[in-house]
Amino acid sequence: MWVVDRVEGAIAVLVRDEDERTEDVSVRALPAGSREGSVLRVPELDGGPDWAAAVLDEDARRDRLRAAAEVLERLRRRDPGGNIKL
C-alpha cells in the first residue's frame, strides 16, 4: 500500500508502507479523489507500481486516522501540562 504524503502542485509524493520508499507521481495519474492522507492499493507491473491501476482504500485510511487519534489521546493523558523545565 502507498500513502499520499503531500501534494506539491501537480506532483503527489507517495510513501510505500513496506519500506518507506517515496515516489513522485503526477496527480493526474492517481485515482480521482486522491488527496494528502489517501491510502492507495497499487499493483506492481514490470517491477514497479502501476499507478493507472491504483485504487483508493478508504477503510484503510479511516483505520489509520483512528489509530493515530488513539496514540495522540494516550500521549495527552500522560502529559502533565505546564512549562517544560530544562
Secondary structure, 3 states (H helix, E strand, C coil): CEEEEEEECCEEEEEECCCCCEEEEEHHHCCCCCCCCCEEECCEECCEECHHHCEECHHHHHHHHHHHHHHHHHHHHHCCCCCCCC
